[in-house]
Amino acid sequence: MPKTEPEESPAAPDWSVLRERLWRVAMVLTRSRDDADDLTQQTLMTLLRRRADRADHAGYARQTMLRLWLDQQRSFRRRLRRAARRAATAKPWHVDRDRMSVRDQYERMQLAIEALPPRQHATVVLRLIEELDYEDVAATLGCSVQTVRANLHLARQRVRQSAREPQ
């Protein structure tokens, strides 16, 4: 009897494409290559350990990544609040808006977006960076479309407010 080559499944997932897509989202969320690598790896491990049958589904993978990132942010924010309670208050320094360069304004906007609460940050990333429609963002975050719109409105409002205020 002739040997037969094992057939590759026609639906075999392309892990490199999925990993690349997840890494891009992780990079926007974490703003750090190392953290993006860690989050992507943690997401893939979680997918394979818990739901190997759905591991190659991009939407499910993205949702898993966002939930892992939100958990990390909640933990980080708790530690940050504890440290802030202990820290001494520093004098605020004034920035003259007329003298701010475009680069300074861009950096200030980035900081304002990064300072958003995790849910609002995730909503901004999914809606404006990933360019998902409101229904997909709601499905990914596990909330209603109205909640997505409200979070996006509040996020934009906070970013505008921080752009106006001297730091």
Secondary structure by P-SEA (a helix, b strand, c coil): cccccccccccccaaaaaaaaaaaaaaaacccaaaaaaaaaaaaaaaaaccccccccaaaaaaaaaaaaaaaaaaaaaaaaaaaaaccccbbbbbccccccaaaaaaaaaaaaaaccaaaaaaaaaaccccccaaaaaaaacccaaaaaaaaaaaaaaaaaaaaccc
